[in-house]
Amino acid sequence: PPFLPFALPEIGDDEIAEVVDALKSGWVTTGPKTKRFEGDFAAWLGDATRGEQLHCVAVNSATAGLHLALEALGIGPGDEVITTTHTFTATAEVVRYLGADVRLVDIDPATLNIDPAAVRAAITPRTKAILPVHYAGLAADMPALLAIAREHGLKVVEDAAHALPTTCGGQLVGTLDSDATVFSFYANKTITTGEGGMLVTRDAAVAQRARTMRLHGMNRDAFDRFTAKVPSWYYEVVAPGFKYNLTDIAAALGLHQLKKAHAFQQRRAAIAAAYDAAFADLPLVLPPQPAAGDRHAWHLYVLRLADDAGIGRDRFIERLFDAGIGCSVHYIPLHLHPYWRDRYALQPGQFPHSQHAYERMLSLPIYTRMSDDDVMRVAQAVRAALR
Ligand SMILES: *Cc1c(COP(=O)(O)O)cnc(C)c1O
């Protein structure tokens, strides 16, 4: 059988037709489709909750969105931002872009999400923000994190790269009481624009600053200037901004991906349930389930080998590759990477839960284009690899 990739996007005829429409329209960069995507995204989040006004700012990556959110919240040199060591480096690197410092903390071994008790213990007079990640698509303990933030006057920016659509206490991530939430539309995420992201906030000033800073710090973007009645050549530069705008070609994909987000999640949840059933009797720690009534986005399906599995993680992955199954590891914790390790003199013993999980974990394929036969093939390969 052919190699089964770890991840594949699902792009339909609707997306392709919309991209062709953008290409033929003559407007290929940020313009009408990006504006529509922002509006649709706000409605999609709002309709599912209280119909509130949310500001959605489309950007060319979640990394860009996280950078803009922290910048708009005034994070800078001398400040500290607390985040999890068990994440992708993008979560933390944006803090360093701003000259602030990262305080990495350990995870809760049950959920693999940032541990609120560890966050509380890491707070110093320099702490300005908490940056939780909804790991694998399971909501972090937001009630506890928001309570800590309120108590200490800290900002909260959610890295929701995995969390579309995830709920927490019945509310969609993106509508919680944090200062900003950032989604990723990277190629392997739950919906994709190739590259892209969305910054969501209730704070009009944060949204305004992010809109300005995503395009060179100019106070009017090209589309505004093109369509407005006042002279189209005039704008003012109010800050040394960035080049983080989403193109209409990418937004064209997002318009249709967003409509399918709930259907995509249902397929991913069905694959996760099939895996859970197939692995129930094996020496594996299965992924944590969401709280009753809540939704897991199932961006990742992360297995951990039990201590009596009789095989190491690296050998296990080799056997799956030999059986034609792509898999991955999420993540090599930040404290093990030379940059983070050396900058903050970090030791594995400071993060025992992340370290323990990392040494035993792997991520199996979970995506909508997998057939039921593909799912069974993966399940059988896992069983065979443990023999
Ligand atoms: C993918 C990812 C990002 C970065 O997203 P981009 O859109 O590629 O910039 C950030 N954080 C986490 C946890 C991710 O998985």
The ligand as an SDF file (V2000), in Angstrom:
LIG
                    3D

 15 15  0  0  0  0  0  0  0  0999 V2000
    1.4010   25.9370   13.9430 C   0  0  0  0  0  0  0  0  0  0  0  0
    1.5990   26.5660   15.2730 C   0  0  0  0  0  0  0  0  0  0  0  0
    1.9610   27.9020   15.4110 C   0  0  0  0  0  0  0  0  0  0  0  0
    2.3520   28.7800   14.2700 C   0  0  0  0  0  0  0  0  0  0  0  0
    1.3990   28.8770   13.2890 O   0  0  0  0  0  0  0  0  0  0  0  0
    1.8180   29.5490   11.8850 P   0  0  0  0  0  0  0  0  0  0  0  0
    0.4960   29.8890   11.2760 O   0  0  0  0  0  0  0  0  0  0  0  0
    2.5700   28.4980   11.1230 O   0  0  0  0  0  0  0  0  0  0  0  0
    2.6470   30.7290   12.1910 O   0  0  0  0  0  0  0  0  0  0  0  0
    2.0090   28.4550   16.6780 C   0  0  0  0  0  0  0  0  0  0  0  0
    1.7690   27.7110   17.7640 N   0  0  0  0  0  0  0  0  0  0  0  0
    1.4590   26.4060   17.6760 C   0  0  0  0  0  0  0  0  0  0  0  0
    1.1840   25.6480   18.9250 C   0  0  0  0  0  0  0  0  0  0  0  0
    1.3850   25.7910   16.4220 C   0  0  0  0  0  0  0  0  0  0  0  0
    1.1130   24.4850   16.3380 O   0  0  0  0  0  0  0  0  0  0  0  0
  1  2  1  0
  2  3  1  0
  2 14  2  0
  3  4  1  0
  3 10  2  0
  4  5  1  0
  5  6  1  0
  6  7  2  0
  6  8  1  0
  6  9  1  0
 10 11  1  0
 11 12  2  0
 12 13  1  0
 12 14  1  0
 14 15  1  0
M  END
$$$$
